[in-house]
Amino acid sequence: MDISSITAITTALKGALDITKGIASLHNHAELSALSIELNSKLIEAQQAIFAVNDERQRLIDKVRELEDQIAQSSEWESEKTRYQLMSPWPGQPVSVYHLKKSHANGDEPHWLCPNCFQQKSKSVLNTNQKKGERVHFVCSVCNASINTGWNGIGAPQYAEDIGENEG
């Protein structure tokens, strides 16, 4: 809260109190009328300063809420990203995607996530696409990334821990 706003409220209310004390000693209608107008002016000043303080208070409450939401989202993402590991679906190949860890699957089926989106703190499941005569591509429906796998055919997604177990 701004100190000048609080000072303005205090000054306006003190002025109103002083005017009120002066009204009690007046016997002249014209003087009473003038002081009443001045009193109303001071009360309006105080009210405007109170509104300004309330607006600032609400702005600060909103900012705190926004920051709390950002902290919660960041914390949720930190927890969520530990469920995945960046690796190639086929060891020795230059293609890397995020694989769900079996130990963190919580009932979710294996899937691949887009590395571009993942770096932006977003989960986007990659789909496969293969045009006739071309190699299979991973395609992201969010960022439109197209990742050439270098393969003519690929199997289903596997959990990160299962990669390499089927070789040998």
Contacts in CASP RR format, 6 or more apart in sequence:
PFRMAT RR
TARGET T0000
AUTHOR 0000-0000-0000
METHOD contacts of the structure
MODEL  1
MDISSITAITTALKGALDITKGIASLHNHAELSALSIELNSKLIEAQQAI
FAVNDERQRLIDKVRELEDQIAQSSEWESEKTRYQLMSPWPGQPVSVYHL
KKSHANGDEPHWLCPNCFQQKSKSVLNTNQKKGERVHFVCSVCNASINTG
WNGIGAPQYAEDIGENEG
1 53 0 8 1.000
1 56 0 8 1.000
1 57 0 8 1.000
1 60 0 8 1.000
2 52 0 8 1.000
2 53 0 8 1.000
2 56 0 8 1.000
5 49 0 8 1.000
5 52 0 8 1.000
5 53 0 8 1.000
5 56 0 8 1.000
6 49 0 8 1.000
6 53 0 8 1.000
8 45 0 8 1.000
8 46 0 8 1.000
8 49 0 8 1.000
8 52 0 8 1.000
9 46 0 8 1.000
9 49 0 8 1.000
9 50 0 8 1.000
9 53 0 8 1.000
11 45 0 8 1.000
12 42 0 8 1.000
12 43 0 8 1.000
12 45 0 8 1.000
12 46 0 8 1.000
12 49 0 8 1.000
13 42 0 8 1.000
13 46 0 8 1.000
15 42 0 8 1.000
16 39 0 8 1.000
16 42 0 8 1.000
16 43 0 8 1.000
16 46 0 8 1.000
19 35 0 8 1.000
19 38 0 8 1.000
19 39 0 8 1.000
19 42 0 8 1.000
20 39 0 8 1.000
22 35 0 8 1.000
23 32 0 8 1.000
23 35 0 8 1.000
23 36 0 8 1.000
23 39 0 8 1.000
26 32 0 8 1.000
26 35 0 8 1.000
77 121 0 8 1.000
80 123 0 8 1.000
81 118 0 8 1.000
81 121 0 8 1.000
82 104 0 8 1.000
83 100 0 8 1.000
83 101 0 8 1.000
83 104 0 8 1.000
83 105 0 8 1.000
83 106 0 8 1.000
84 98 0 8 1.000
84 99 0 8 1.000
84 100 0 8 1.000
84 101 0 8 1.000
84 104 0 8 1.000
84 113 0 8 1.000
84 118 0 8 1.000
84 160 0 8 1.000
85 98 0 8 1.000
85 99 0 8 1.000
85 101 0 8 1.000
85 160 0 8 1.000
86 96 0 8 1.000
86 97 0 8 1.000
86 98 0 8 1.000
86 99 0 8 1.000
86 115 0 8 1.000
86 118 0 8 1.000
87 96 0 8 1.000
87 97 0 8 1.000
87 99 0 8 1.000
87 160 0 8 1.000
87 163 0 8 1.000
88 94 0 8 1.000
88 95 0 8 1.000
88 96 0 8 1.000
88 97 0 8 1.000
88 163 0 8 1.000
89 95 0 8 1.000
89 97 0 8 1.000
89 99 0 8 1.000
89 112 0 8 1.000
89 149 0 8 1.000
89 154 0 8 1.000
89 157 0 8 1.000
89 158 0 8 1.000
89 163 0 8 1.000
90 149 0 8 1.000
90 151 0 8 1.000
90 154 0 8 1.000
91 163 0 8 1.000
91 164 0 8 1.000
91 167 0 8 1.000
93 149 0 8 1.000
93 150 0 8 1.000
93 151 0 8 1.000
95 138 0 8 1.000
95 147 0 8 1.000
95 148 0 8 1.000
95 149 0 8 1.000
95 150 0 8 1.000
96 115 0 8 1.000
97 112 0 8 1.000
97 113 0 8 1.000
97 114 0 8 1.000
97 115 0 8 1.000
97 126 0 8 1.000
97 138 0 8 1.000
97 147 0 8 1.000
98 112 0 8 1.000
98 113 0 8 1.000
98 114 0 8 1.000
98 115 0 8 1.000
98 118 0 8 1.000
99 110 0 8 1.000
99 112 0 8 1.000
99 113 0 8 1.000
99 157 0 8 1.000
99 158 0 8 1.000
99 159 0 8 1.000
99 160 0 8 1.000
99 163 0 8 1.000
100 108 0 8 1.000
100 110 0 8 1.000
100 111 0 8 1.000
100 113 0 8 1.000
100 157 0 8 1.000
100 159 0 8 1.000
100 160 0 8 1.000
101 159 0 8 1.000
101 160 0 8 1.000
101 161 0 8 1.000
102 110 0 8 1.000
102 159 0 8 1.000
102 160 0 8 1.000
102 161 0 8 1.000
102 162 0 8 1.000
103 161 0 8 1.000
105 159 0 8 1.000
109 157 0 8 1.000
110 156 0 8 1.000
110 157 0 8 1.000
110 158 0 8 1.000
110 159 0 8 1.000
110 162 0 8 1.000
111 125 0 8 1.000
111 126 0 8 1.000
111 157 0 8 1.000
112 125 0 8 1.000
112 126 0 8 1.000
112 138 0 8 1.000
112 157 0 8 1.000
113 123 0 8 1.000
113 124 0 8 1.000
113 125 0 8 1.000
113 126 0 8 1.000
114 124 0 8 1.000
114 125 0 8 1.000
114 126 0 8 1.000
114 138 0 8 1.000
114 140 0 8 1.000
114 142 0 8 1.000
114 143 0 8 1.000
114 145 0 8 1.000
116 140 0 8 1.000
116 143 0 8 1.000
116 145 0 8 1.000
117 123 0 8 1.000
117 124 0 8 1.000
117 140 0 8 1.000
117 142 0 8 1.000
117 143 0 8 1.000
117 145 0 8 1.000
118 124 0 8 1.000
120 143 0 8 1.000
122 142 0 8 1.000
124 140 0 8 1.000
124 141 0 8 1.000
124 142 0 8 1.000
124 143 0 8 1.000
126 138 0 8 1.000
126 139 0 8 1.000
126 140 0 8 1.000
126 147 0 8 1.000
127 138 0 8 1.000
127 139 0 8 1.000
127 140 0 8 1.000
127 141 0 8 1.000
128 136 0 8 1.000
128 137 0 8 1.000
128 138 0 8 1.000
128 139 0 8 1.000
128 154 0 8 1.000
129 136 0 8 1.000
129 137 0 8 1.000
129 138 0 8 1.000
129 139 0 8 1.000
129 146 0 8 1.000
130 136 0 8 1.000
130 137 0 8 1.000
130 152 0 8 1.000
130 153 0 8 1.000
135 148 0 8 1.000
135 149 0 8 1.000
135 150 0 8 1.000
135 151 0 8 1.000
135 152 0 8 1.000
135 153 0 8 1.000
136 149 0 8 1.000
136 150 0 8 1.000
136 151 0 8 1.000
136 152 0 8 1.000
136 153 0 8 1.000
136 154 0 8 1.000
137 146 0 8 1.000
137 147 0 8 1.000
137 148 0 8 1.000
137 149 0 8 1.000
138 145 0 8 1.000
138 146 0 8 1.000
138 147 0 8 1.000
138 149 0 8 1.000
139 145 0 8 1.000
139 146 0 8 1.000
139 147 0 8 1.000
140 146 0 8 1.000
158 166 0 8 1.000
END
